[in-house]
Amino acid sequence: MGSFSIWHWLIVLLVVVMIFGTKKLRNIGSDLGGAVKGFKEGMKTEDEAAKQIKEGSQTIEGEVKDKNSHNV
């Protein structure tokens, strides 16, 4: 119960191919692949940008003086 046999999956595949056609399924597959590729490239560029920011940042320690403060 809950798992389908190979025959169930073949029938489902046949029905999907009959409804959408092979050309439409190919287009959907290529669109999905392009979207995944674009997402991976976007994540890679974000990771590289974050790494560059992290490497380029420096901590400068010092004393902060207020313009309006008076030495007493």
N, CA, C, O and CB atoms as a CASP TS submission, in Angstrom:
PFRMAT TS
TARGET T0000
AUTHOR 0000-0000-0000
METHOD Language model
MODEL 1
PARENT N/A
ATOM      1  N   MET     1       0.836  -1.170   0.000  1.00  0.00           N
ATOM      2  CA  MET     1       0.000   0.000   0.000  1.00  0.00           C
ATOM      3  C   MET     1       0.889   1.244   0.000  1.00  0.00           C
ATOM      4  O   MET     1       1.862   1.305   0.752  1.00  0.00           O
ATOM      5  CB  MET     1      -0.956  -0.008   1.212  1.00  0.00           C
ATOM      6  N   GLY     2       0.573   2.215  -0.817  1.00  0.00           N
ATOM      7  CA  GLY     2       1.343   3.443  -0.854  1.00  0.00           C
ATOM      8  C   GLY     2       2.412   3.453  -1.930  1.00  0.00           C
ATOM      9  O   GLY     2       2.823   4.530  -2.362  1.00  0.00           O
ATOM     10  N   SER     3       2.870   2.314  -2.372  1.00  0.00           N
ATOM     11  CA  SER     3       3.864   2.298  -3.439  1.00  0.00           C
ATOM     12  C   SER     3       3.224   1.750  -4.704  1.00  0.00           C
ATOM     13  O   SER     3       2.404   0.832  -4.674  1.00  0.00           O
ATOM     14  CB  SER     3       5.104   1.455  -3.038  1.00  0.00           C
ATOM     15  N   PHE     4       3.626   2.340  -5.798  1.00  0.00           N
ATOM     16  CA  PHE     4       3.067   1.929  -7.078  1.00  0.00           C
ATOM     17  C   PHE     4       4.028   0.992  -7.785  1.00  0.00           C
ATOM     18  O   PHE     4       5.243   1.084  -7.609  1.00  0.00           O
ATOM     19  CB  PHE     4       2.760   3.148  -7.958  1.00  0.00           C
ATOM     20  N   SER     5       3.488   0.107  -8.569  1.00  0.00           N
ATOM     21  CA  SER     5       4.332  -0.805  -9.343  1.00  0.00           C
ATOM     22  C   SER     5       4.808  -0.089 -10.603  1.00  0.00           C
ATOM     23  O   SER     5       4.364   1.020 -10.901  1.00  0.00           O
ATOM     24  CB  SER     5       3.562  -2.116  -9.706  1.00  0.00           C
ATOM     25  N   ILE     6       5.688  -0.712 -11.321  1.00  0.00           N
ATOM     26  CA  ILE     6       6.231  -0.125 -12.548  1.00  0.00           C
ATOM     27  C   ILE     6       5.127   0.088 -13.580  1.00  0.00           C
ATOM     28  O   ILE     6       5.203   1.019 -14.383  1.00  0.00           O
ATOM     29  CB  ILE     6       7.338  -1.023 -13.133  1.00  0.00           C
ATOM     30  N   TRP     7       4.120  -0.748 -13.568  1.00  0.00           N
ATOM     31  CA  TRP     7       3.025  -0.616 -14.539  1.00  0.00           C
ATOM     32  C   TRP     7       2.202   0.644 -14.281  1.00  0.00           C
ATOM     33  O   TRP     7       1.757   1.304 -15.220  1.00  0.00           O
ATOM     34  CB  TRP     7       2.115  -1.853 -14.490  1.00  0.00           C
ATOM     35  N   HIS     8       2.006   0.969 -13.028  1.00  0.00           N
ATOM     36  CA  HIS     8       1.286   2.202 -12.706  1.00  0.00           C
ATOM     37  C   HIS     8       2.043   3.419 -13.242  1.00  0.00           C
ATOM     38  O   HIS     8       1.447   4.317 -13.837  1.00  0.00           O
ATOM     39  CB  HIS     8       1.081   2.327 -11.180  1.00  0.00           C
ATOM     40  N   TRP     9       3.366   3.439 -13.024  1.00  0.00           N
ATOM     41  CA  TRP     9       4.170   4.566 -13.479  1.00  0.00           C
ATOM     42  C   TRP     9       4.215   4.657 -15.003  1.00  0.00           C
ATOM     43  O   TRP     9       4.204   5.756 -15.556  1.00  0.00           O
ATOM     44  CB  TRP     9       5.579   4.457 -12.926  1.00  0.00           C
ATOM     45  N   LEU    10       4.267   3.518 -15.683  1.00  0.00           N
ATOM     46  CA  LEU    10       4.256   3.535 -17.152  1.00  0.00           C
ATOM     47  C   LEU    10       2.937   4.077 -17.690  1.00  0.00           C
ATOM     48  O   LEU    10       2.922   4.824 -18.668  1.00  0.00           O
ATOM     49  CB  LEU    10       4.504   2.125 -17.705  1.00  0.00           C
ATOM     50  N   ILE    11       1.843   3.707 -17.060  1.00  0.00           N
ATOM     51  CA  ILE    11       0.532   4.209 -17.497  1.00  0.00           C
ATOM     52  C   ILE    11       0.446   5.718 -17.252  1.00  0.00           C
ATOM     53  O   ILE    11      -0.053   6.452 -18.104  1.00  0.00           O
ATOM     54  CB  ILE    11      -0.623   3.469 -16.750  1.00  0.00           C
ATOM     55  N   VAL    12       0.923   6.182 -16.108  1.00  0.00           N
ATOM     56  CA  VAL    12       0.924   7.621 -15.815  1.00  0.00           C
ATOM     57  C   VAL    12       1.784   8.357 -16.834  1.00  0.00           C
ATOM     58  O   VAL    12       1.379   9.403 -17.342  1.00  0.00           O
ATOM     59  CB  VAL    12       1.439   7.892 -14.377  1.00  0.00           C
ATOM     60  N   LEU    13       2.961   7.828 -17.137  1.00  0.00           N
ATOM     61  CA  LEU    13       3.841   8.436 -18.128  1.00  0.00           C
ATOM     62  C   LEU    13       3.182   8.491 -19.500  1.00  0.00           C
ATOM     63  O   LEU    13       3.286   9.501 -20.197  1.00  0.00           O
ATOM     64  CB  LEU    13       5.153   7.668 -18.210  1.00  0.00           C
ATOM     65  N   LEU    14       2.517   7.435 -19.888  1.00  0.00           N
ATOM     66  CA  LEU    14       1.826   7.393 -21.175  1.00  0.00           C
ATOM     67  C   LEU    14       0.719   8.448 -21.238  1.00  0.00           C
ATOM     68  O   LEU    14       0.564   9.125 -22.254  1.00  0.00           O
ATOM     69  CB  LEU    14       1.240   5.993 -21.421  1.00  0.00           C
ATOM     70  N   VAL    15      -0.040   8.587 -20.171  1.00  0.00           N
ATOM     71  CA  VAL    15      -1.122   9.576 -20.138  1.00  0.00           C
ATOM     72  C   VAL    15      -0.546  10.993 -20.219  1.00  0.00           C
ATOM     73  O   VAL    15      -1.084  11.836 -20.937  1.00  0.00           O
ATOM     74  CB  VAL    15      -1.974   9.413 -18.852  1.00  0.00           C
ATOM     75  N   VAL    16       0.545  11.262 -19.490  1.00  0.00           N
ATOM     76  CA  VAL    16       1.164  12.587 -19.520  1.00  0.00           C
ATOM     77  C   VAL    16       1.686  12.899 -20.913  1.00  0.00           C
ATOM     78  O   VAL    16       1.510  14.019 -21.394  1.00  0.00           O
ATOM     79  CB  VAL    16       2.304  12.678 -18.494  1.00  0.00           C
ATOM     80  N   VAL    17       2.317  11.948 -21.568  1.00  0.00           N
ATOM     81  CA  VAL    17       2.829  12.161 -22.927  1.00  0.00           C
ATOM     82  C   VAL    17       1.676  12.397 -23.889  1.00  0.00           C
ATOM     83  O   VAL    17       1.785  13.234 -24.785  1.00  0.00           O
ATOM     84  CB  VAL    17       3.676  10.953 -23.392  1.00  0.00           C
ATOM     85  N   MET    18       0.587  11.684 -23.723  1.00  0.00           N
ATOM     86  CA  MET    18      -0.566  11.871 -24.606  1.00  0.00           C
ATOM     87  C   MET    18      -1.198  13.254 -24.400  1.00  0.00           C
ATOM     88  O   MET    18      -1.663  13.868 -25.360  1.00  0.00           O
ATOM     89  CB  MET    18      -1.614  10.765 -24.359  1.00  0.00           C
ATOM     90  N   ILE    19      -1.218  13.737 -23.180  1.00  0.00           N
ATOM     91  CA  ILE    19      -1.837  15.035 -22.905  1.00  0.00           C
ATOM     92  C   ILE    19      -0.951  16.185 -23.386  1.00  0.00           C
ATOM     93  O   ILE    19      -1.424  17.082 -24.083  1.00  0.00           O
ATOM     94  CB  ILE    19      -2.120  15.182 -21.404  1.00  0.00           C
ATOM     95  N   PHE    20       0.325  16.161 -23.018  1.00  0.00           N
ATOM     96  CA  PHE    20       1.198  17.289 -23.311  1.00  0.00           C
ATOM     97  C   PHE    20       1.984  17.143 -24.603  1.00  0.00           C
ATOM     98  O   PHE    20       2.318  18.150 -25.227  1.00  0.00           O
ATOM     99  CB  PHE    20       2.143  17.486 -22.189  1.00  0.00           C
ATOM    100  N   GLY    21       2.283  15.945 -25.017  1.00  0.00           N
ATOM    101  CA  GLY    21       3.117  15.741 -26.196  1.00  0.00           C
ATOM    102  C   GLY    21       4.588  15.832 -25.841  1.00  0.00           C
ATOM    103  O   GLY    21       4.961  16.474 -24.859  1.00  0.00           O
ATOM    104  N   THR    22       5.415  15.191 -26.636  1.00  0.00           N
ATOM    105  CA  THR    22       6.838  15.136 -26.325  1.00  0.00           C
ATOM    106  C   THR    22       7.518  16.490 -26.498  1.00  0.00           C
ATOM    107  O   THR    22       8.434  16.816 -25.743  1.00  0.00           O
ATOM    108  CB  THR    22       7.520  14.105 -27.199  1.00  0.00           C
ATOM    109  N   LYS    23       7.089  17.283 -27.476  1.00  0.00           N
ATOM    110  CA  LYS    23       7.723  18.581 -27.704  1.00  0.00           C
ATOM    111  C   LYS    23       7.485  19.512 -26.517  1.00  0.00           C
ATOM    112  O   LYS    23       8.405  20.195 -26.068  1.00  0.00           O
ATOM    113  CB  LYS    23       7.191  19.222 -28.998  1.00  0.00           C
ATOM    114  N   LYS    24       6.279  19.539 -26.022  1.00  0.00           N
ATOM    115  CA  LYS    24       5.954  20.390 -24.873  1.00  0.00           C
ATOM    116  C   LYS    24       6.730  19.942 -23.637  1.00  0.00           C
ATOM    117  O   LYS    24       7.219  20.779 -22.879  1.00  0.00           O
ATOM    118  CB  LYS    24       4.436  20.363 -24.588  1.00  0.00           C
ATOM    119  N   LEU    25       6.847  18.629 -23.425  1.00  0.00           N
ATOM    120  CA  LEU    25       7.601  18.113 -22.278  1.00  0.00           C
ATOM    121  C   LEU    25       9.080  18.467 -22.386  1.00  0.00           C
ATOM    122  O   LEU    25       9.720  18.777 -21.381  1.00  0.00           O
ATOM    123  CB  LEU    25       7.433  16.592 -22.169  1.00  0.00           C
ATOM    124  N   ARG    26       9.627  18.423 -23.601  1.00  0.00           N
ATOM    125  CA  ARG    26      11.026  18.802 -23.814  1.00  0.00           C
ATOM    126  C   ARG    26      11.241  20.271 -23.483  1.00  0.00           C
ATOM    127  O   ARG    26      12.236  20.633 -22.856  1.00  0.00           O
ATOM    128  CB  ARG    26      11.449  18.519 -25.265  1.00  0.00           C
ATOM    129  N   ASN    27      10.297  21.124 -23.910  1.00  0.00           N
ATOM    130  CA  ASN    27      10.404  22.559 -23.618  1.00  0.00           C
ATOM    131  C   ASN    27      10.323  22.821 -22.120  1.00  0.00           C
ATOM    132  O   ASN    27      11.068  23.649 -21.594  1.00  0.00           O
ATOM    133  CB  ASN    27       9.299  23.339 -24.346  1.00  0.00           C
ATOM    134  N   ILE    28       9.439  22.133 -21.439  1.00  0.00           N
ATOM    135  CA  ILE    28       9.309  22.296 -19.990  1.00  0.00           C
ATOM    136  C   ILE    28      10.607  21.866 -19.305  1.00  0.00           C
ATOM    137  O   ILE    28      11.076  22.531 -18.382  1.00  0.00           O
ATOM    138  CB  ILE    28       8.107  21.473 -19.446  1.00  0.00           C
ATOM    139  N   GLY    29      11.177  20.760 -19.758  1.00  0.00           N
ATOM    140  CA  GLY    29      12.435  20.272 -19.176  1.00  0.00           C
ATOM    141  C   GLY    29      13.581  21.240 -19.379  1.00  0.00           C
ATOM    142  O   GLY    29      14.366  21.477 -18.461  1.00  0.00           O
ATOM    143  N   SER    30      13.688  21.811 -20.588  1.00  0.00           N
ATOM    144  CA  SER    30      14.779  22.750 -20.847  1.00  0.00           C
ATOM    145  C   SER    30      14.576  24.049 -20.077  1.00  0.00           C
ATOM    146  O   SER    30      15.547  24.638 -19.602  1.00  0.00           O
ATOM    147  CB  SER    30      14.891  23.041 -22.347  1.00  0.00           C
ATOM    148  N   ASP    31      13.331  24.506 -19.946  1.00  0.00           N
ATOM    149  CA  ASP    31      13.054  25.708 -19.155  1.00  0.00           C
ATOM    150  C   ASP    31      13.406  25.493 -17.684  1.00  0.00           C
ATOM    151  O   ASP    31      13.988  26.366 -17.040  1.00  0.00           O
ATOM    152  CB  ASP    31      11.577  26.107 -19.289  1.00  0.00           C
ATOM    153  N   LEU    32      13.050  24.336 -17.170  1.00  0.00           N
ATOM    154  CA  LEU    32      13.354  24.018 -15.776  1.00  0.00           C
ATOM    155  C   LEU    32      14.862  23.923 -15.564  1.00  0.00           C
ATOM    156  O   LEU    32      15.382  24.413 -14.562  1.00  0.00           O
ATOM    157  CB  LEU    32      12.672  22.700 -15.360  1.00  0.00           C
ATOM    158  N   GLY    33      15.562  23.297 -16.503  1.00  0.00           N
ATOM    159  CA  GLY    33      17.019  23.194 -16.413  1.00  0.00           C
ATOM    160  C   GLY    33      17.682  24.566 -16.459  1.00  0.00           C
ATOM    161  O   GLY    33      18.632  24.816 -15.718  1.00  0.00           O
ATOM    162  N   GLY    34      17.192  25.457 -17.321  1.00  0.00           N
ATOM    163  CA  GLY    34      17.736  26.810 -17.402  1.00  0.00           C
ATOM    164  C   GLY    34      17.503  27.589 -16.118  1.00  0.00           C
ATOM    165  O   GLY    34      18.363  28.354 -15.681  1.00  0.00           O
ATOM    166  N   ALA    35      16.339  27.391 -15.517  1.00  0.00           N
ATOM    167  CA  ALA    35      16.034  28.076 -14.264  1.00  0.00           C
ATOM    168  C   ALA    35      16.956  27.601 -13.143  1.00  0.00           C
ATOM    169  O   ALA    35      17.435  28.410 -12.349  1.00  0.00           O
ATOM    170  CB  ALA    35      14.567  27.850 -13.875  1.00  0.00           C
ATOM    171  N   VAL    36      17.205  26.302 -13.075  1.00  0.00           N
ATOM    172  CA  VAL    36      18.089  25.761 -12.049  1.00  0.00           C
ATOM    173  C   VAL    36      19.514  26.263 -12.263  1.00  0.00           C
ATOM    174  O   VAL    36      20.206  26.600 -11.302  1.00  0.00           O
ATOM    175  CB  VAL    36      18.054  24.219 -12.058  1.00  0.00           C
ATOM    176  N   LYS    37      19.951  26.314 -13.512  1.00  0.00           N
ATOM    177  CA  LYS    37      21.297  26.793 -13.825  1.00  0.00           C
ATOM    178  C   LYS    37      21.441  28.271 -13.446  1.00  0.00           C
ATOM    179  O   LYS    37      22.455  28.672 -12.874  1.00  0.00           O
ATOM    180  CB  LYS    37      21.609  26.591 -15.327  1.00  0.00           C
ATOM    181  N   GLY    38      20.435  29.065 -13.762  1.00  0.00           N
ATOM    182  CA  GLY    38      20.461  30.484 -13.391  1.00  0.00           C
ATOM    183  C   GLY    38      20.482  30.677 -11.888  1.00  0.00           C
ATOM    184  O   GLY    38      21.179  31.557 -11.383  1.00  0.00           O
ATOM    185  N   PHE    39      19.725  29.863 -11.170  1.00  0.00           N
ATOM    186  CA  PHE    39      19.707  29.948  -9.712  1.00  0.00           C
ATOM    187  C   PHE    39      21.067  29.617  -9.136  1.00  0.00           C
ATOM    188  O   PHE    39      21.532  30.302  -8.225  1.00  0.00           O
ATOM    189  CB  PHE    39      18.653  29.013  -9.132  1.00  0.00           C
ATOM    190  N   LYS    40      21.717  28.577  -9.649  1.00  0.00           N
ATOM    191  CA  LYS    40      23.046  28.200  -9.155  1.00  0.00           C
ATOM    192  C   LYS    40      24.063  29.296  -9.430  1.00  0.00           C
ATOM    193  O   LYS    40      24.901  29.586  -8.576  1.00  0.00           O
ATOM    194  CB  LYS    40      23.505  26.888  -9.799  1.00  0.00           C
ATOM    195  N   GLU    41      24.004  29.914 -10.616  1.00  0.00           N
ATOM    196  CA  GLU    41      24.931  31.002 -10.934  1.00  0.00           C
ATOM    197  C   GLU    41      24.689  32.196 -10.020  1.00  0.00           C
ATOM    198  O   GLU    41      25.638  32.836  -9.568  1.00  0.00           O
ATOM    199  CB  GLU    41      24.789  31.423 -12.408  1.00  0.00           C
ATOM    200  N   GLY    42      23.436  32.496  -9.749  1.00  0.00           N
ATOM    201  CA  GLY    42      23.113  33.596  -8.843  1.00  0.00           C
ATOM    202  C   GLY    42      23.621  33.351  -7.441  1.00  0.00           C
ATOM    203  O   GLY    42      24.129  34.266  -6.793  1.00  0.00           O
ATOM    204  N   MET    43      23.489  32.129  -6.968  1.00  0.00           N
ATOM    205  CA  MET    43      23.985  31.803  -5.630  1.00  0.00           C
ATOM    206  C   MET    43      25.502  31.877  -5.590  1.00  0.00           C
ATOM    207  O   MET    43      26.079  32.308  -4.592  1.00  0.00           O
ATOM    208  CB  MET    43      23.511  30.407  -5.202  1.00  0.00           C
ATOM    209  N   LYS    44      26.151  31.457  -6.674  1.00  0.00           N
ATOM    210  CA  LYS    44      27.611  31.484  -6.720  1.00  0.00           C
ATOM    211  C   LYS    44      28.116  32.926  -6.690  1.00  0.00           C
ATOM    212  O   LYS    44      29.079  33.226  -5.984  1.00  0.00           O
ATOM    213  CB  LYS    44      28.128  30.758  -7.981  1.00  0.00           C
ATOM    214  N   THR    45      27.485  33.813  -7.441  1.00  0.00           N
ATOM    215  CA  THR    45      27.937  35.197  -7.457  1.00  0.00           C
ATOM    216  C   THR    45      27.672  35.869  -6.109  1.00  0.00           C
ATOM    217  O   THR    45      28.464  36.708  -5.680  1.00  0.00           O
ATOM    218  CB  THR    45      27.245  35.973  -8.585  1.00  0.00           C
ATOM    219  N   GLU    46      26.577  35.518  -5.436  1.00  0.00           N
ATOM    220  CA  GLU    46      26.311  36.063  -4.105  1.00  0.00           C
ATOM    221  C   GLU    46      27.354  35.584  -3.109  1.00  0.00           C
ATOM    222  O   GLU    46      27.826  36.358  -2.276  1.00  0.00           O
ATOM    223  CB  GLU    46      24.908  35.666  -3.630  1.00  0.00           C
ATOM    224  N   ASP    47      27.719  34.298  -3.193  1.00  0.00           N
ATOM    225  CA  ASP    47      28.737  33.762  -2.287  1.00  0.00           C
ATOM    226  C   ASP    47      30.081  34.446  -2.514  1.00  0.00           C
ATOM    227  O   ASP    47      30.789  34.768  -1.560  1.00  0.00           O
ATOM    228  CB  ASP    47      28.879  32.243  -2.476  1.00  0.00           C
ATOM    229  N   GLU    48      30.434  34.669  -3.791  1.00  0.00           N
ATOM    230  CA  GLU    48      31.699  35.328  -4.097  1.00  0.00           C
ATOM    231  C   GLU    48      31.686  36.769  -3.605  1.00  0.00           C
ATOM    232  O   GLU    48      32.690  37.245  -3.076  1.00  0.00           O
ATOM    233  CB  GLU    48      31.979  35.283  -5.604  1.00  0.00           C
ATOM    234  N   ALA    49      30.568  37.474  -3.770  1.00  0.00           N
ATOM    235  CA  ALA    49      30.470  38.857  -3.314  1.00  0.00           C
ATOM    236  C   ALA    49      30.577  38.925  -1.790  1.00  0.00           C
ATOM    237  O   ALA    49      31.247  39.808  -1.254  1.00  0.00           O
ATOM    238  CB  ALA    49      29.146  39.491  -3.788  1.00  0.00           C
ATOM    239  N   ALA    50      29.926  38.005  -1.097  1.00  0.00           N
ATOM    240  CA  ALA    50      30.001  37.984   0.364  1.00  0.00           C
ATOM    241  C   ALA    50      31.425  37.680   0.819  1.00  0.00           C
ATOM    242  O   ALA    50      31.898  38.241   1.808  1.00  0.00           O
ATOM    243  CB  ALA    50      29.019  36.944   0.944  1.00  0.00           C
ATOM    244  N   LYS    51      32.098  36.805   0.107  1.00  0.00           N
ATOM    245  CA  LYS    51      33.481  36.466   0.453  1.00  0.00           C
ATOM    246  C   LYS    51      34.400  37.667   0.251  1.00  0.00           C
ATOM    247  O   LYS    51      35.285  37.920   1.068  1.00  0.00           O
ATOM    248  CB  LYS    51      33.972  35.277  -0.392  1.00  0.00           C
ATOM    249  N   GLN    52      34.187  38.410  -0.841  1.00  0.00           N
ATOM    250  CA  GLN    52      35.002  39.589  -1.104  1.00  0.00           C
ATOM    251  C   GLN    52      34.763  40.658  -0.051  1.00  0.00           C
ATOM    252  O   GLN    52      35.707  41.318   0.383  1.00  0.00           O
ATOM    253  CB  GLN    52      34.706  40.143  -2.495  1.00  0.00           C
ATOM    254  N   ILE    53      33.522  40.839   0.366  1.00  0.00           N
ATOM    255  CA  ILE    53      33.217  41.824   1.398  1.00  0.00           C
ATOM    256  C   ILE    53      33.882  41.428   2.706  1.00  0.00           C
ATOM    257  O   ILE    53      34.438  42.264   3.418  1.00  0.00           O
ATOM    258  CB  ILE    53      31.696  41.965   1.589  1.00  0.00           C
ATOM    259  N   LYS    54      33.813  40.131   3.007  1.00  0.00           N
ATOM    260  CA  LYS    54      34.402  39.648   4.258  1.00  0.00           C
ATOM    261  C   LYS    54      35.914  39.827   4.239  1.00  0.00           C
ATOM    262  O   LYS    54      36.496  40.227   5.248  1.00  0.00           O
ATOM    263  CB  LYS    54      34.045  38.168   4.492  1.00  0.00           C
ATOM    264  N   GLU    55      36.564  39.540   3.110  1.00  0.00           N
ATOM    265  CA  GLU    55      38.015  39.679   3.008  1.00  0.00           C
ATOM    266  C   GLU    55      38.430  41.147   3.002  1.00  0.00           C
ATOM    267  O   GLU    55      39.488  41.488   3.533  1.00  0.00           O
ATOM    268  CB  GLU    55      38.527  38.985   1.745  1.00  0.00           C
ATOM    269  N   GLY    56      37.628  42.008   2.419  1.00  0.00           N
ATOM    270  CA  GLY    56      37.982  43.418   2.279  1.00  0.00           C
ATOM    271  C   GLY    56      37.679  44.248   3.508  1.00  0.00           C
ATOM    272  O   GLY    56      38.164  45.373   3.624  1.00  0.00           O
ATOM    273  N   SER    57      36.891  43.723   4.423  1.00  0.00           N
ATOM    274  CA  SER    57      36.530  44.524   5.596  1.00  0.00           C
ATOM    275  C   SER    57      37.661  44.506   6.613  1.00  0.00           C
ATOM    276  O   SER    57      38.328  43.492   6.820  1.00  0.00           O
ATOM    277  CB  SER    57      35.226  44.001   6.236  1.00  0.00           C
ATOM    278  N   GLN    58      37.855  45.655   7.238  1.00  0.00           N
ATOM    279  CA  GLN    58      38.883  45.786   8.262  1.00  0.00           C
ATOM    280  C   GLN    58      38.256  46.460   9.473  1.00  0.00           C
ATOM    281  O   GLN    58      37.366  47.301   9.345  1.00  0.00           O
ATOM    282  CB  GLN    58      40.116  46.595   7.738  1.00  0.00           C
ATOM    283  N   THR    59      38.722  46.089  10.608  1.00  0.00           N
ATOM    284  CA  THR    59      38.257  46.724  11.835  1.00  0.00           C
ATOM    285  C   THR    59      39.259  47.788  12.224  1.00  0.00           C
ATOM    286  O   THR    59      40.447  47.511  12.389  1.00  0.00           O
ATOM    287  CB  THR    59      38.067  45.688  12.980  1.00  0.00           C
ATOM    288  N   ILE    60      38.773  49.001  12.368  1.00  0.00           N
ATOM    289  CA  ILE    60      39.644  50.106  12.760  1.00  0.00           C
ATOM    290  C   ILE    60      39.259  50.497  14.177  1.00  0.00           C
ATOM    291  O   ILE    60      38.125  50.890  14.450  1.00  0.00           O
ATOM    292  CB  ILE    60      39.524  51.329  11.771  1.00  0.00           C
ATOM    293  N   GLU    61      40.225  50.380  15.063  1.00  0.00           N
ATOM    294  CA  GLU    61      39.972  50.735  16.445  1.00  0.00           C
ATOM    295  C   GLU    61      40.496  52.130  16.698  1.00  0.00           C
ATOM    296  O   GLU    61      41.549  52.517  16.192  1.00  0.00           O
ATOM    297  CB  GLU    61      40.617  49.724  17.408  1.00  0.00           C
ATOM    298  N   GLY    62      39.766  52.863  17.470  1.00  0.00           N
ATOM    299  CA  GLY    62      40.205  54.214  17.777  1.00  0.00           C
ATOM    300  C   GLY    62      39.240  54.873  18.730  1.00  0.00           C
ATOM    301  O   GLY    62      38.299  54.264  19.238  1.00  0.00           O
ATOM    302  N   GLU    63      39.506  56.115  18.949  1.00  0.00           N
ATOM    303  CA  GLU    63      38.688  56.880  19.867  1.00  0.00           C
ATOM    304  C   GLU    63      37.754  57.771  19.064  1.00  0.00           C
ATOM    305  O   GLU    63      38.175  58.425  18.110  1.00  0.00           O
ATOM    306  CB  GLU    63      39.563  57.715  20.830  1.00  0.00           C
ATOM    307  N   VAL    64      36.511  57.793  19.445  1.00  0.00           N
ATOM    308  CA  VAL    64      35.527  58.610  18.761  1.00  0.00           C
ATOM    309  C   VAL    64      35.321  59.865  19.590  1.00  0.00           C
ATOM    310  O   VAL    64      35.053  59.791  20.789  1.00  0.00           O
ATOM    311  CB  VAL    64      34.186  57.839  18.546  1.00  0.00           C
ATOM    312  N   LYS    65      35.446  60.999  18.955  1.00  0.00           N
ATOM    313  CA  LYS    65      35.258  62.265  19.655  1.00  0.00           C
ATOM    314  C   LYS    65      34.056  62.963  19.065  1.00  0.00           C
ATOM    315  O   LYS    65      33.879  63.019  17.848  1.00  0.00           O
ATOM    316  CB  LYS    65      36.521  63.162  19.560  1.00  0.00           C
ATOM    317  N   ASP    66      33.244  63.486  19.940  1.00  0.00           N
ATOM    318  CA  ASP    66      32.056  64.214  19.531  1.00  0.00           C
ATOM    319  C   ASP    66      32.431  65.671  19.282  1.00  0.00           C
ATOM    320  O   ASP    66      33.215  66.238  20.044  1.00  0.00           O
ATOM    321  CB  ASP    66      30.937  64.102  20.601  1.00  0.00           C
ATOM    322  N   LYS    67      31.901  66.277  18.253  1.00  0.00           N
ATOM    323  CA  LYS    67      32.209  67.672  17.947  1.00  0.00           C
ATOM    324  C   LYS    67      31.749  68.613  19.050  1.00  0.00           C
ATOM    325  O   LYS    67      32.396  69.627  19.311  1.00  0.00           O
ATOM    326  CB  LYS    67      31.569  68.071  16.634  1.00  0.00           C
ATOM    327  N   ASN    68      30.656  68.291  19.689  1.00  0.00           N
ATOM    328  CA  ASN    68      30.071  69.183  20.680  1.00  0.00           C
ATOM    329  C   ASN    68      30.582  68.954  22.099  1.00  0.00           C
ATOM    330  O   ASN    68      30.196  69.689  23.008  1.00  0.00           O
ATOM    331  CB  ASN    68      28.593  69.034  20.662  1.00  0.00           C
ATOM    332  N   SER    69      31.427  67.970  22.315  1.00  0.00           N
ATOM    333  CA  SER    69      31.898  67.694  23.669  1.00  0.00           C
ATOM    334  C   SER    69      32.995  68.670  24.058  1.00  0.00           C
ATOM    335  O   SER    69      33.797  69.087  23.222  1.00  0.00           O
ATOM    336  CB  SER    69      32.406  66.251  23.783  1.00  0.00           C
ATOM    337  N   HIS    70      33.021  69.021  25.306  1.00  0.00           N
ATOM    338  CA  HIS    70      34.034  69.957  25.818  1.00  0.00           C
ATOM    339  C   HIS    70      34.900  69.213  26.826  1.00  0.00           C
ATOM    340  O   HIS    70      34.404  68.449  27.653  1.00  0.00           O
ATOM    341  CB  HIS    70      33.369  71.227  26.474  1.00  0.00           C
ATOM    342  N   ASN    71      36.171  69.449  26.739  1.00  0.00           N
ATOM    343  CA  ASN    71      37.074  68.836  27.704  1.00  0.00           C
ATOM    344  C   ASN    71      36.985  69.614  29.017  1.00  0.00           C
ATOM    345  O   ASN    71      37.130  70.836  29.033  1.00  0.00           O
ATOM    346  CB  ASN    71      38.541  68.807  27.165  1.00  0.00           C
ATOM    347  N   VAL    72      36.750  68.913  30.091  1.00  0.00           N
ATOM    348  CA  VAL    72      36.628  69.560  31.391  1.00  0.00           C
ATOM    349  C   VAL    72      37.802  69.213  32.244  1.00  0.00           C
ATOM    350  O   VAL    72      37.889  69.662  33.387  1.00  0.00           O
ATOM    351  CB  VAL    72      35.340  69.165  32.086  1.00  0.00           C
TER
END
